[in-house]
């Protein structure tokens, strides 16, 4: 049985199973770039620094208990390593350092995964991480950091009068930056599909030591998700085990272009045959070449998206 077949087997409902273990994230300060490494600064606002309020984020359900930091830190290290490897691939025009994090339907844990992965990536030396709230309808990341009234992605992509330096905010975690969704717009899909959006992402991704993580809407719910997935070099699909129907997962996978680097994070796995506790991380490389890795207990599903 192939890896994806084994992983998808986890999606079958298990009504008698015990509740999935809650998520525990990486909660550590990012490391600054090594002096003299000359990593260009991320263009961002100079008048406001976003505080990463861990207590508030835990209350919101996107970070877990402090006493589980070490274990979850190791889990996200295992998840991020293949992504960092994908950045190094020599594929012209694929923007391997632009990563969209999505799901098939709401409630799979994509926003939780995006934020915890961002915190883990920010620990890397000589690496900058920009988190973009691409879920322009739900706007969870924008709400979490109190950026509802600030310009963001839709503003910078929709008009030439606002640049990246007006729509990106630095944080008190070194090397971590946030771009909110921006003002809501009836033509959000068209704005995201514009050449200007592609140019802005290319500008951000031009620095190879910079990772752009986009929290996307679910693939089977909005048109914006497909547009964002087409712009990225890598896509992470978050799936809630034992709940999301297999045919729904396959529909989401089939909506992504065949030449896209696609990875599957199976969330809330109750058991994995190869390990005593389970969390599958399965990678589909360019042309859907399959690779496999596994980590520890699954992160908690984030009902926020």
N, C-alpha and C positions, 0 to 999 in steps of 0.2 A: 504494500500500500504506500503511495507517495506521501510526502510531507503534507501537502495541501489537503489530501484526502483524510489524513489523520487529524489535521487541524479542524477541518470542517465537520468531522464526526463529533467534535466537542460542541457544535452548535445545536445538536439535537436536545430537546428539552429533557430535563431530569427532575420530575416533580418531587421525587422523594429525597433529593439531595439537600444537604445542609446549606445555609446561606453562604454566599461567597465572602471571602475575607475582604475587609476594607483596605483601601489603598493607603500606601505610605510613601510619600515622595522624597525627593532629594531636597534638603533644605540647607544649603551651604552658600557661603559667599563665593562669588566668582573670582577668578584670579586675573590680575591685570596682565597685559602683554609684557613680555620681557623687555626691559629698557634697551633701546637701540634697535628693536626689531622693526621699527618704522611702519607699523600697521596704520594706514590712513584712518583718521577719525570718521565715525559715522556722522553724516550731516544730521543735526538735531537741534531742538530748541535749547537756547541757552538760559531761558528765564524760569525753567521749572524742571525739577528732578523728581521722578516718581518714586515714592517709598514703597518697597515691597513689604507690606504689612502681613507678616506670616500668620499672626493670630486671626486677622480678618479673613485671610484666604482659607485657613482651616475651617473657620465658621461657615464659609461659603461652600465648603465641600470640595475644594480644588487642591488642597494640601492635607496631608494626614498627620498623625501624632508625631511628636518630636522623638519619642523613644524608638521609632522604627527607621530613623534616618539612614543608618548605616546599611541596612538590608536593601532598602529601596534605592539607595545610591548605587549599589552594585548592579541592581536590575537595569537601571537606566544607562549605566556604563555599557552593558551588553547590548542594549537596544541601539545606542548611538554609534557604536563602532562601525557597523555596516553602512550607516548613513554617511559617516565621514569618509569611508572608503569609496562610496559612490561619488563624492565630491571630486575625488582625485581622478576620475575617469576622463579620458581625453575624447569627449564627444562634443563637437562644435555645436553651439546653439542650444544645448540641452539644459543649461543652467543647473548643473547638478547640486549647487549650493542653495537652490530655492526649493524648499520642501513644503508641500501641501499636506496638512493633516486633516483627514475627513472620515466619514463613516457612511454607511448605506442609508441609515435612518437616524432620527434624533435619539438621544439617550444612550449612546454607545460608549461615551467617555473620551471624545476627541479633544475637548477643551482641557480636561484634566491631563491628558497625554501631552498636549502641546506645551502647557506651562511647565510640567515637570521635566520634559525633555529639554526645554529651553534652559532651565536652571542647571541641568546636568551639563549641557553643552557649554554654558558660560564658565564652567570650571576649567575648560581646556585652555592651555597656554597659547597665546598669540591667536586667539579666535574671538570674533565678535558675533553676537547673536541678536538678530532683529526679529521680534515677534510682531506679526501683522494680524489685526482682527479683520479677517476676510469674510466672516459671517455677518455681512452688513445688515441683515434683517434682525437677527437675534442679538448680536453685539455683546456677548458675554464678557469678553476681555475688556472691552471699552468700559462697561459698567463696573467691573471688578476694581479697576484702577481709577475710577472717578474722572473719566475723560469724555463723558457724554457731550459736553459743550465745546470740545476742542476739535480743530480740523484734523483730518486723517486721510485714510486711503482714498475714499471717494472724492474728497476735495482736491487732493494732489493730482489724482488721475483725471478729474473732470475739468480742471482749469489750469492754464499756464501761470496764473497769478500766485499759486501756492506751490512751493517746492518741497522737497524732502526735509529740508532744514526747518520747515514750519509745521511738519506733520509727524515728526518722530521725536520721542521723548527719551532721555537717558533715565536710568534708575540708580538706586543706591547699591545695586549689585553690579560690580565691575563687569564691563563687557556686555551687559544686557540692556537692550533698548526695546521700546514699545511704540508701535504705530496703531492708533485707534481706527475704528471703522470710518469715522467722519460723519458728516451730515447725511441723513438718509435721502435717497433720491429715487424717483420713480423709474429712472433709466439706469439703475445700478448695473444690470447685466451688460448693457451696451457700453457703459463707462469702463467696466472691467475688461471687456473684449477689445478696447481701443488700442491703437498703437502707442498712445501715451502711457498707458498702464504697463505695457510690455517694455517700453523704454525706461520707465522708472525702476522696474524690477531688474532690468539689465544694468542700470546704473548702480543699484545697491549691490548686485552680485558680481560686479566687475572686480571687486577685491576678493581674491580666492580664499582669504582667511576670514571670510564673513559668511555666516549661515543665516538665511532668511526663512523663518518658519511661519507659514500662513495657516491660521485656524479657519478652515473652510466650512461652509454649510454642508449638510449631508448631500451625498451625490444624487440620491433618488428623490430629493425633495425640492431643490431649487435649480434654476439654470445657471446661477452664479458659480456653483460648485464645479461644473464641467468646464467653465471658462478658466477658472483658477487652476484646475488640474492640468489643462492644456499649456498653461504658461510655465509651470514648474518643471524641474528636471527630475524630481523624485516625489512620489506620492505614498503616504502612509494611510492605510485603511484600518481603522479601529473597529473591531467586531466584538460584541458582547456574547460570550459563550453561553450555550445552553438556552439562549433566548431568541437571537436573531435567526430567522429561517435561512436555511442553506441557499434556497433559490434567490432570496433577497441579496445575500452576499455575492452570489455569482452575477447577478444583474449589475451590481455596483462595479465589480471587477471588469465586466464586459463593457462598461461605459467609459473605461479609461483606455487610451490609445495603446496599441500593442507594443510600441517602441518605448513606452514610458517605464521607468524604474519604479516598480510597485512593491511595497512591503505590507505585510499583514501583521497587525498586533491583535492577538486574540485575548480579550479582556475577561477577567473573572472566571478563569478556568478552574473547575473544581478538582480535576485530576488529570494527569498526563502520564501515559504508560511508562515513558522513559525516565520520569523523575518522581520523587516522593511528593512534591507539590508543583503546581503547574502554571506556566505562563508561556505560551508559544510565541516566538517571534519568527515569522517566516518571510524570507525575502524573495521577490521575483525580480530578476535583473532585466536588463534591456533585452527585448525579444522574449520576455517571460522565461528566461533561464532561471531555474529554481535553485535556491540555496536554503540553508537551514541553520537555525540557532535556537536555543531555548534559554529562558531565564527563570527566576524564582516566581513566587506567588504573584498572581495578576494584580494590577492596580485596580482600585475601586472604580466602578463606573460612575461617571459624573452626570447626574441627571440634568445638569445645565446645558449639555450638548455634546 
